[in-house]
Amino acid sequence: MQLRGARLTAFGLAGALLALGSAGIEAREWKLTAGSSHPPIVPWVQVIKEHVVPESNRMLKELGAPDTIKWTEAYAGALYNFKNTLEGIGDGLADIGWVGTLWEPAKMPLENVSFYAPFATGNVHHLMEIQEEMHRTIPAMNAAWRKNNAVYLGGQVADSYHIVSKTPLTSVAQLRGKKVLASGPAAGWLKGTGATPVDVGLPLYHGSLKSGAADAAIVVTTGIPPLKLHEVAPHIVKADLGAPISGALAMNLDTWKSLPLHMKTMFRFLGREYARRQTDIVAAKVRESMATLEKQGATISDFPRAERAKWAKLLPDLAGDWVARNEAKGLPAKKVLAAFMDGVRKRGGKPARNWDK
């Protein structure tokens, strides 16, 4: 059995396929479903549709494997909504798909470390590398997936959070008294600033800002143009509150166990490619979004570095509280936090606050 393509050989698929032998293997068609709560327009689903699904059969053919995959694709909430992505994969509604761990603070707490260590890094490529590294070195992170009948294949990150505001914002003091849209754990990033967090779903941000229910919003750059937030809050303040680890490509554990070794190895490889490709797309979309905002008349400014550091110091010990809660449950949260922060620093990042110290 001869391999064509250095990238396959480099990942070790040749060794996996040697276990097959080349004779007496019956061809098998695998019926698999790829699913997601979101449409393929977003990077973390786009790469499933445009790369993972088609590339799987191309790789099998290139390897000379006897297997083929007949894919069913069900995106944009066809099988489950954004609140049930983990259950969608774990229950087998889809065999493989994106899981939004940001909505699973109870079932997947270790995956949410970045939300409790803001101001750490806005570099999406570094963040992706850190996420992948933690899954290679901390067994508890993969164990959490298996506990939920799923297998982690590759990481997913989003771009850094900034602020859209109706008025200019150049200091932390100016946050006092303002109503700021901040969903989920991001609400904690306003503690000590005097701002009032308003927790509503992202689709409601535009209406809340327009109606006066909010004065500003904490949001990722790539979310601003499609929601037209700059039309009602024209000041884009680059505060770089930190990029989040927000999900992963995962496979149903029962499906995983049914696959032969060479297909497991192939999907591991595709998972790594998924992580890198979606991160590249996110980085490109940040640049495109900023260009669009500038072209459409938004006022873009950098939040002063000294004020950013002041904001980080104002916050209570978000990470310490997160560690204490999860260590009490027997989870190695302290180790995860240390790995996350060390990962940022060893890549040259300079967190505004060292949450693990």
N, C-alpha and C positions, 0 to 999 in steps of 0.2 A: 504494500500500500504506500504510495508515494505522495508526499505533501507538496503542494504548490503554494507559495506565499510565506515569506519569512515571518510575518507577524504571528501566524498560527503556530509555527514551529517554536518561536520564542516563548510562547505561553505554555508550551508543554503538551499541546494536544497530540503530538506525535506519540508520546509515551502512553497517553491514555488509549489511543487507538490500537496500539500494539497488543493490548489485552484482548482485542476483538478477534485477532487473526484475520485472515483474508478469505477464508473459504468456509462454506457451510453456514453463512449468516443469512437469515431470511430478511428480506426487505420489510420494513414496517412503516406505516403512516401513522404519525401521532396527531391526534386532534387536540389542539390547545387553544385557549381563549386568552387574548390580551385585553385588559380592561382598564378603565380609569374614570374617575368622577369628573375630570376636566377634559376639555376638547384638545385636539392636537395642535392648536394654535399656541399653547403654552409649552415652553422648552421641555419640561419634564415628561410630557406626553408626546410631543413632537418626535423625540428621539426613539421612543418605543415604536411608533408607527413607521418612521422613515428609516430606522436603522436596525433595531433589535429584531423586528419581525422579518423583514426581507433578508437581512444578513444571515439569519439563522439557517435558512435553506441554502443560501450561497455557500456558507461555510461547510455544511454537511456534504454538499456536492464536491467542493474543492478537496475535502478530505477523503473522498471516495467512500464515505460511510453509507450503509444501506438504508438509512433512515431519511424520511421526509416529514415535514410538519404541515398539516392543513390548519391554517390559522382562521379563527373567528375573531374579529376585532369589534370591541364594544366600548367606545369612548363617550365622553360628554354626559356621564351619568346614566347611560343606558342600562346598567346593571345595579348601580349603587351610587349614593350621593357622597359629597365630600366628607361627611361626618362618619362614614362607614367604609373607608378605604381599607383599613386593617381587617375588618370583618369580611369585606368583599373578597380579599385574597385568602384569608384564613379559613373561611367557610367554603371556598372553592367556587364562588360565583365566577371568578376569573382565575386562570392558572398562573398568570403573571401580570404585573401591573404596578402602577405607582401607588405607594402608600404615603399619605400625609401624616407624618409623625407629630407635626406641630399640633394636631388635634387629639393627640393621645398622651397627655401628660401623666395619666394614671397607669396606662398599660405599657407605655414606652418612655418612662421618665428619663432614662440615661440619654436617649436621643435628643432630648430637649435642653442639653447643657448650655448651648449658645444663647438661649433666651434668658438665662439667669446670669450671664456674664457679658453684659453689653459693653460697648466701647472697646472690644477686644481686637477685632479685625474686620475690615470691609473688603479684604482681598478674597474674591470668590474662589480663585484657584488654590490659594493656600488653605482655605476652609475645606474645600473638597478633599485635598490631600490629607488633612487632619482627620476628617470623617473616615476616610478609607483606612488610615493608619490605626485609629482607635478600634475599628472592627477587626483588624488583623491581630491586635495585641491585647485586647481586653475581652476575654471569653464571655463575660456577663452580657455584653452588648448583643452578641449573636444569640445567646441563650434566650434573651427576651423575645426575639423573633420566633424562635422555635416554640416557646411557650404559647405563642399566639398562632401556632400552626403555619408558620411562614419561614422563608429563608431569605436573608439579606443578600442581594446580588451587587448593588452599586449605589453610591450615595447621590443625594440631590441637595443642592444649596440654592439659595436665592440671593439677590443683591442686597447691598447695605441699606438700612433704614435711614431716611432723611426726614425733613419736615416741610410740609406745605403750609403756608400761613397767609392770612388775609392782610397782615401788616408786616413790616420788616421785623426781623428777629436777630439781634446781635449779642444778646446776653441771656444768661440763665434767669436773671431777675425779671426779664420781660415775660417769662412764662407764668409768673405768679398771677392768679386770678383768671387765667385763660382756660377755656374748655378745649381739651385736646383729644381728638379721636385716636384711640390706642387699643387695639384688639388683643385679647388674651394676656400673655405674660408681659407684653409691651406696656401695659398699664403700670406695671411696677417700675418702669424706667422714669416715671414722673414723680415718684415719691421723693419728698424733700424739696421739690421745686416750687410748690405752691400752686401748681396747675391741677385742674380737675380732669381725670381721665374719663372719656366717654366711650364705652365699649359697644360698638355696633358692627354689623357685617360690612365688609369692604364695598359691596354694591350700594350701601346707604351713605357712603362718605360724601359724595357730591351733594346730595340733598341736604345733609346735615350742615355742611359748610354754607350752602346757599341760603338756608332758612335762618341761620344764626344759632342753630343748636350747638355749633362748634366754631371755634376761632382758628383752629389749626389741626393738623393731622400728622401722625407718625406713619410713614408709608415707604415702601421700596420705590426706587426711581422708576422701574419698569411698570409700576402700577399707576403712575400719574397720568401719562398721555391717554391711555385707553379709557380711563374713567373721567377724563377732562377736568381733573381737580384743579389744574392751573387756571381754569376759566373763572373759578369762584374763590381760589386762594392763590393769587399770582406770584407769591414770593416763595421760591424754592430755596430752602436753606440746607446746604450740604453739611449736616451735623455728623454724619458717619457714625451712627449709633451702633453699627455692627451688622454684619451679614449673618443670616441664620442657617443652621442645618435644619431643613424643614421636611425631609422625606427620604424615600429610597425606592429603587426598583426592587421588587420582591416577588418570590414565587411561592405558591401553595406548597406546604411541606409534603403532603401526600403525593402531589404531582412530582415533586423533586425526588422522592424515594423511588418512584416508579421508573425514572429515567436511567438509562445505561451510563456507565462512567464517562464515555466520550461526550455525551450530551450535557452531563453535569459540568464537565470541564469547559465546554463551549459556552454554556450560559454564564459561568463564572467570568469568562473572558468578556462576553458581551456586556455583563454588568459593569466591568471596569471601563469599557468603552462608553457605556451609557453615562457614567459619572463624568467623564472627561468631556464628552460631546455636549451634554446639557449645560455644563459649566461654561464652555466656550460660547454657547449661544446666549447665555445669560449676560456674560461680559460684553458681547457685541450689542445686545439689546439695551444695555445701560448707556453705551455711547450713542446709539441711535435715539434713545429717549431724551437724553440731554440735548442733542442737536435739534430734535423736534420742539422741545420746550423753548429753547432759545429762539428758534425760528418763529414760533407762535407768540412771542412777546412776553414770556415769563421772565421774571427777574431772578437770576440765579446768583447766589452768594455763598461764600464759605463761612461757616460758623467759626468764630475766632478760636484758635487752639487752646488758649488759656481758659476760655469759657467752657469749652468742651471738657477740659480736665476738671474744672470746678464742678460741673454737672456730675461727672462720674464720682467725685468725692462726696457729693451731697447725698447720694443714694445710700439706703441702708444696705446691710450685707446680704444682698439678694442671693449670691452664690452660696454663702455660708448657711443660710436658712434652707436652701435647696439641698445642700449636702446633708444637713442634719435630718431633714425629713426622710430622705431616701436611705441614708445609712441605718436609720431606725427600722427600716423595712428589710435590712440585710443586703442592700445593694451597694456596690463599690463606687458611690458617687464622688467621694473624695479623690479616688484614683482617676476617675473620668475627668473631673475638673482639672486636676493637675496635668493630665495628658493633653487636654484641650489648650490650656494656657501655655504649657511648654511647647506645644506644636506651633502656636502663634509666634512665640519668642524665637524659637530656633530657625524660623523662616524669615527673621528680620523684622517681625511685627513689633510695634511698641504700644501695648495696651495702655489706655488712659488710666486703667486701674488694674492692679494685679490681684485678681479675685481669689487666687489660691494662696496668697501670702497672709 
